[in-house]
Amino acid sequence: MGQLALTGAVVLTPFVMIEDAVILINGKRIKALGSRDRVEIPADYREISLDGYLIAPGLIDQHVHGCGGAEVMSGKADALRDMARFQAVHGVTSFLATTMSGSRDQLVAVARAYHELQEDNYKGARCLGLHLEGPYLSNRFSGIHSPYHLRSATLEEVTTLNRISGNGIKMVTMAPEVPGVLELAKELSNAGIICSIGHSDADYATAQKAVDEGFSCVTHCFNGVRPFHHREPGVVGVALTDDRLRIELIADEHHLHPNTVMLAWKMKGFERIILVSDAMAPAGLVDGNYNTAMGELSLVDGRLTDSMGRLSGSAITLEQAVKNFWDYTGCELTDAFRAATYNPARLLGINKRKGSLYPGKDADLIVLTPQLDVVMTMVEGEIISGIIAVD
């Protein structure tokens, strides 16, 4: 879009709130940002007035399986492109394409699809890499992950997938009690790949050892793990009390009671909570039954279930998760956005480029109404989606 000046909005960086702000964008980057009395608009910059709106960093979803009818496990680059467009409409500017437990051939197909996507100049949210959720998971807490595809962990399999994807694997969710997982976690964390505890029957001691061996996150905390017990707190106990761990939360009104979200907020604070959608292919579609790679899923009033009535991922968008989190906790609006912007960026190691609005960073931002409805999305300086006229 060249050189733009976005003026008049309230900006959430997300660390501070700036009223009557000016953001100068030069190509793909933010050139300057501040209040109107501190930032001079060059004569050759095109001004877009956004009085009455909010501007926040683009959302980052590190855990999304599908949306808008498209799904990662299709193993097709076109599906990832469709997801990227859908995500941008809903305020997400970066995401990790997240797998389900599958056969080796299925996961290879996903790796190839991601590699193909990177060679394409597609429009939409940037797919930053792959999040392997499984197949090294607990059979007892596998949820809708097929038990036929669960297996012991091997470095060779992950290395092969990473090579095929063009070094695309950024995060792996595993159960630390599964054979080979702790050894694999040490290798992956040393290579800069995030290891996250999930779908696990681990007791407290095993979960604590997992953190010592390199795990740094807990996938959709409270869901898909051994329940907390006052004499055996398990994964949840470690998640809430070990400051080395970030935790994902699905704030969709179905996976967690609002007071559970509040508990997590009080225990982990504003630095260690990461909001995710955990969305599946039916997200964004009307109520009905949908055939997916995981079988038929039923969407009714925002609740997504399989044929056995089990929760099967979510149908929420990340913009709605931010609204819910803000409502549940009563936190500052800046902190609600931080949980879906800077916090995942920091975990993923991309916070020097993305996740907050400062000069020199990528111009990934969203424009919202006071009701937090996304009306425009910009990815690396290009307006991808929105109802605001710029011509």
N, C-alpha and C positions, 0 to 999 in steps of 0.2 A: 504493500500500500504506500510505500515511499515514506514521506515525512508527515506525521500527524501530531496534532495537539488535542488531547482529550481534556476538556475543561468543565468545571462547574460541579462535578460529582463529589461525593464523599468517598474517599479512598481508604480501604483497609489493607495495610501493607503485607501481612496481617498483624504485625506487632503493634502498630499504632493506627489511629484513625485521623485522617487529614480532611478537614472540611474545605469546600470550595477549592478543590485541588486542580493542578495542571500536571498532565503526564505527557512528556514529549517522547515520541517514538520515531526512531530513525532506522528504517529497514526492519530487521528482525529483533532489534534490541531497544530497551528503554534508555533514552539519553538523559532525561532529567525528570524529577518528580518532586513536588512540594506544593505549598499553598500558592494561590494566585499572586500574592504580593512578593513571593520569593523566586518565582520562575518566570523568566521573560520568554515570550513566544516569538521565535524568529519569524521574519516576514515571509519566508518561503515555506512555512509549515501550514498545512491545511487544518483549520480548527473544526472540531466536532463538539458541539455543546451538549453536555449530558447533565444539565441541571435537574435535580430531583432524583437522580439515580445513585446507586452505589457501584464502586469498582472494587473488585477483589482479585487476587491471583487466580489463575485457572486451577480448577480442582484436579487432584491426582488420585486415581483409583488404582491401587496396587492389587486389587482382588476382584476381577470381573470375568465371568465365564461366557457371557453373551448378553445381547440386548437387541431390541428391535427386530427379533426373529432370526438374528445371526448368532452363531456360537463358535467358540474356539475349537471344540472337538470335531468340527466338520473337517478340519485339516485343510481348509481352503483359504488362500490369500484374499479372495473376494469377500469372504465372511469377515475377516479382520478389517478390510476397508469399510464394509458396511457398519461394523461396530464403531470404527473411528468417526464416521459421520454422525452416527446416533449420539455418541458420547459428547461430541462438540456441541450439539444442539442443547444438551443438558448441562453445559458448563464445565465438562471435563476436557482438559487440554493435554493430559498425559495419562497413560494407563499401562498396566501389565496384563497381557493376555494370559488368562489363568486356565490351566488344564484341569481335567478330572483324571482319576486313575484309569488308565487304559492299557491296551496291549502295547508292546514295543513298537509295532507297525503304526498304531494310531498316534503315538507320541512323536514318532519320526515324521509323520505327515504334518503334524502341527509345527514341528521345528522347521520343516521345509517351507511351509506357508509363511512363517514369520520371516525367514530369510528372503523369500520372494517379495514380501511386502516392503522390506527395506530398500529394495532396488527400484521401487516405484515412487513417483512424486505424487502421492495421494493427498487428498485434502481431508482434514479432520484432525481429531486429537492424535497426538503422536503415540504410537505403540512403542514403548521404551524397551520392551523385552518380554520374556516369558516368566510366569510364576507357575512352577510345577506343584500343584496340590496333589500329592500322591505320586506314585503308587505305594510309598513306604508308610502305610498307615495301619492303625489298629483295626483288626477285624471287628472287635466289640463296638468301637465308636466310629465306624466307617461312614455312617449316615447313608447317603444315596450312592456313595462310591461302590462300584461293583466288587464284591468279595472275590470274584474270579480273577481280578486284575491286581489284587494286593500281593506284595512280594517283599522279600528281603532287599536291603539296599546294597547297591554296588556302585562304586566310583566309575566303572567302565560304562555303565548305561548313561549316567549323567554326563560324562565326558563326551560320549558319542553324540548325544542330543545337543550338547552345547556347540560342538564342532559343526554339526549339520545346520544349526540355526545361525551360524556366524557369530558365536559367542553371545547368544541372545538370552541365556538363562541368567536371570537376576535374583530369583528367589525360589526357595524350595520349602514346602511344608511337609514335615515328617513327624512321625511318632517316635520319640527317643528310645522306647523300649523294644522297637522292632530290630531284629538282628542286622548289624552292619550300619545302623543309622549314626551312632555316636562317632564311629570312625570316619564315616562319610562327612559328617558335619564339620569335623576338624579340617578336612581337606578343602571343603567348599568355603568355609569362612576364611581360611587362609588365602583363598583365591578371590575373595571379595564378593562371594555370592551369599546372600542373606539366607540364613536357616531359621525357620519358624516352627514352633511346636503346634501341632494340630492333629485332630482326630486321634487322640491319644488316651491310653489307659494308664499312663505313667503315674507312679506315686510321687510324693513330694521329693524324696531323695533322688529319684531318677531324673525328675524334671530339673532339680537343682544342678545335677551333674551335667545335664544337657546344656545349661547356660554356661557352665564352666568350660564346656567343649566347643562353644562358639555360637550357640543359638542366641538370637537377639530380639526375637519377636514371638508373639503368640497369635496364631491365626484365629479369627472370629472368637475371641475370648468368651468363655462360659459355654459356648456351643461346641459339641463334638468332642468333649473330654470328660474324664471321670468327674462326677459331681463333687463339689467341695464337701468335706466332712470335718467336724471340729477336731477329730483325732487323726485324720489323714487328709490334709488340705489339698494334696495332689497338685496338678498343673495350675489350677486357679489360685491356690495359695502362693505359689512361686510367682505367678503372673502379677498378682496385686502387690507383692512386697519386695520384689527384687528390682531395684532401679536400673539394672542393666537391660531390662526387657521393655520393649514397646508392645502395646496390645492393640489388635484390631477390634473394632466394635461394629456390629450391624444394627444401626438405629432405625429399624423398619417397622416397629410396633408389633412384630411377630416373634423375632428371635430373642428379644430381651425385654423384660419389664422396664418401664422408665426408671424405677428406683434402682434397678441393677445398673443402668447406665450412670445414674447419679453416684452409686457406690464406686464404680470404676473411676469416675471423675474425681471423687474425693481422695481415692487412694493413689491414683497415678498422676493427677495434676494436668496442667495444660501442655506439658512437653512430651508425654509418653503415650498419648491416645491417638490412634489413627482410624479415622472413619473409612469404611469400605462399603461397597454395595453388595458384593458377593452375588451379583445379578446373573441370572440365567437368560436364555434366549427369549422367553416371553416378556421380559421387562419392557415396558413401554407399549405393550399390546393390550387389547381389550380382554375382558374376562372370557375364558374358554379353555378348551383342552388342546394341547400342543404336542406334536411329535418332536422329540429332541434326541440327541445322541444318548441321553440317559433314560430313554423311554418316554412314555406319555406323561406330561405334567399338566396339572390343573391349576388355573389361575382364577381365584374368586376373591373379590374385595381386597386385592393386594397381597393375598396369601398364596404362595406357590407350594403345591404338594405333589407327591407321586401317587401311584395307584394304591399305596398302603397308608396314605394320609400323612406321610412324614414331610416335614419341611424340606424343601428341595432348593436350596439357595434362596435368593430373594427376587422380587420384581421391582425393587426400589431403584431410583436414580440417586446419585451422590448429592445432588443439589437438595433433594428432599431429606436425605440423611442429615445434612448440615442443619436444616430447619428443625428437624426433630431433636437433634442433640441440643441445640440452643434452647428449645422449649423444655426438654426434660431436666436440664441442669441449671438453667438460669444463669449460665456463664456469660461473660462478655462476648459480644458478637465477634470481636477479633479472635478470641480463643476458639470459638466454634469453627471459624474458617481456618485457623491454624491447624486444626485436627484433620483437615482434608487438603491442606496445601503444603505448608512448610514441614510439618511432621513427617509425612511420607517422603517428601523430597530429601529430608535429612537421612532417613533410614536408607533410602536408595542411593545416597551419595551424590545427588544431583542438585543439592541446595545452593551451590554456587551459581547455578544457571536458572533454576526453576523453583517454584514454591513460594516466592515472595516478590514484591514489586520494589525494585531499587535500580538505580542507574547501572547499566552494564549487563543486566540480566535479560533473559529472553522476554520478549513482549508477549507473554502468555497471560491473558487476563479475561475477566468476564464482567459484564455490565448487568446489574440487577435492579429490580424495582425495590421499594422499601419493604415489600412483602417477600423479598428474596426469590423472586421469579427471574430466571435468566432471560435476558432479552438480546444479548449480543455476546459472542465468543470470538476472541482473537487468539490465534496460535502463531507464535513467532512473527508477530507484526502483521499477519494477514487475517482479515475478518472472515471467518468461516461460516458463521451462522448468526442470524439476528433479525430483528424487526426494525432496527434503527436505520434510517436512511443516511447514507454517506455520500450520495451523489447530488 
